[in-house]
Amino acid sequence: MAVIQTNKGDFIKFDFISDTCFRIRMSKSDDFSEKNPYARYGIFDFSNRGTEAVYDLSDTSKSEISTPGLNILIDDSGDGFTISKPDGTIVIKTDRPFHIGKSGGFSADLAVTKEEKFYGMGDVNREILQKRGTTAKIWVKNVKSYVPIPFLMSSSGWAVFSNTTFRHNFDICDSDPDNIRIFGYYGELDMLFFIGDDYKSLLNQYTAVSGRPALLPKFGYGLTFVCNQQANAREMLDDCMHFRDRDIPCDVIGLEPGWMETYYDKSTDKKFDPDRFYIPEWAVISKNTFFSSIKRLGFKLSLWLCCDYDLSFEEERNAVIPALVEVTDEDMDYLPSKDDFEQDMNIGHEPLSMDEFTKKDEGYFEHLKKFVDYGACAFKMDGAWQVNEHPDRKWGNGMDDVQMHNLYPLLLSKQMSTGFSEHTGRRSMIYSSGGFAGIQQYAATWAGDTGGGSKPLVSMLNHAMSGHVNTSCDMHVFTNEGIHFGFLQSWSQVCSWAYWRHPWLLGKELEGVFRYYAKLRYSLIPYIYNTAYQAYLSGIPIMRPLPFLYPNDPKADEYIMEYMLGDSLLITCYTEDLYLPEGKWIDWFTGDVLTGPYIGSYTPPKGKGGALFVKAGSIIPMQQPMDYVGETANDNMILEIFPEGDTSCTIYDDDGISMDYQNGTHSEMIVTCLKTTNAIQLVTSERIGSYKDIVEETSLLIKIHTEKPASITLDMASCEYSYDMGCIIVEIAGADKEHNLTLHY
């Protein structure tokens, strides 16, 4: 930590979080008591995890702070600096000094090179990925900016996070082509800078501070279907039965606001509509409600919610860092004055609040526990009121809306997620349309009331470059393209709302397309879940824009209707254009092989809605599709192998529902594939680790996509295999042991 006074008399404080990350704050005084709600409410972790920084402040014309990962040379003015790596490479420079306004507000200017590209900012722009030449307003707004995230990454190996919930702006080389300006009219300057070798490193560091992405319950990576808002209990159960009867996998069945007795009920007294969702008391006691029927069919129930509750009271009660000034009952004078002869009991006693539904001594989730006890397993947090501005509201923590507005949807997801997990001991499935920086550690999001087209796709890819990974949109089910995109996302959902988006109402052809993609997704659940765990560990996104994986490819920025799902699958949506980066690529649908760099057009086969290519060298864990996640014990893993060079894959699994994964309770198996001129060797390691209800005896179905070999050996002995359409198929019993499968040519 170092505090420096500028020539203007302002103070700047440097706090080092790691060897390559530091926090900088600017104030009119040298009192840097922690006011930031991220820190006070325990949302971000600003603790020092690196080596102690070395400070040389003896010469004010050349003040320097250094760690093993970076050097900061402070200008003689004291309010500007240059950041360089230990080898002397400059990564950030402030040509103009940082500034703090006389009555609040701040600005910071960062000089950049002409070659730099910039990514991130969450959901502030649904047109482009690369942000150079744009301006972003950091303000939660319905449709226009559901989840702004003031985090920006540079192609030169640095990133900045504006660590404030106040309304502010990013001018990313728009007004000045050589300068990024971050400015706001409220609050104080508070920023984090990260230095790294690539986008993976920067996201890893950012999510180490702002929270690792949540690993959803495994059923959350299946399909969520939200019924028409007019559905009653019987119609909802009929929807469940149709999924099962028509052989379409689905895990979550959702209800829209019509489930409540009072439509759009934002109070804590909400109840099920007694006519459409009748629950007699005796049925609750016997647990023989419609919840029971849903559970028997393998579904989880999701309930829609809207919220205008003052969440700040709960945050203040549980604040990690107490408020600077605490107001107690002793400070309140509720008693009438002895000179109040008439003593009008309606005047001057208990304080009045315009908010008539918030219970100041009770958290918002408290009233939802009864619905969880009934059997609700997921909650959909609508944009209603949480993304609305409240310009005349003074919140319970003392904040005005200009500071609380962005923070509010984050606190809502925080309290919903932690409330559910503390009450049940299970992972939450909270999905919200609104959010802010840090949302990734609490909730999934969908792209709001904007359908399932190209703009939601760009939104999701921007989130991917901002540390938020569990993203989706309302699937557009009336075209092959919409279904293709809808099932090849981080998580998938169909929302009927006021419409009829039921698969069996699409017509025979589209229903068949829907069924195919639903089964494809459920086959890929092990792969998707594995990728989601990687995201939890390091912030690496599930849906990966091409610039993330191919930052040096000049074509990567041009193809924004294209992305990687995990390490292995390349997907195009809503376009005939196809670009394949360097390497060999196999068409999932046809088996055709193309070599990149490749530019061309792609016409999907009949019944498909876009391209799906596999990167050569991939090892993809799969399973037989089920009606729902966990329907049967997953005792037969499928490995789809596309040999190319030397590759390996660590296959992760856990119980899919508890919080135990955070304590390292899981299993892992390493699969390695080595391809030479004369052989293909596949080695599967012993399965390490365990978890509750793990299947001890498993088998492997190996599918190696290659030409037919002269012979095959398993653990040095000949083995049986089959060969079908360019694929070697071998079944191995006892998959929890190490095995060596070799194809000889």
Protein Blocks (a to p, Z undefined) as FASTA:
>chain_A
ZZdddfkopacddddfbfkbccddddfbfcfcdfbfklmnomaccbdfbdcddddfkbmk
lgccddfkbccdddfkopaccdddfkopafbdcfbacdddfkgcjdddddddfkbcceej
ijmbfkbmblghiacdddddehjlmbgcfddcdfkopacdddbfbdcdddehklpmkbcc
dddfedjddddddddfblklmmmmmmmmnopaddddfklmmccddddfkbcfklmmmmmm
mmmmnopacfbdcddfklpmbghiabfkbccdfklmcccfklmmnopafklmmmmnopac
ddddddfbdfklmmmmmombdcfbdcdfklpcfbccfklmnopakgoiacddfblkbcfk
bcfklmmmmmmmnopabdcddfehjlpccfkbccfkopafklmmmmmmmmmmmmmmmmmm
mmnopacddddfbdcehklmmbccdebjnbjafklmmmmmmmmmnopabdcddddfkbfk
lmmmmmmcfbdcddfklacfbfklnojklmmmmmmmmmmmmmmmmmmmmmmmmmmmnopa
fbdcfklmmmmlmklmmmmmbccehjklccdehiabdcddedddddfknopacddddddd
ddddehiabdcdddehiacddddddfbehkaacfbccdddddehjadddddddehlamml
mnopacdddddddddfkbccddddddedddehiafbdcddddddddddfbdceehiacdd
ddeehiacdddehklbccdddddZZ
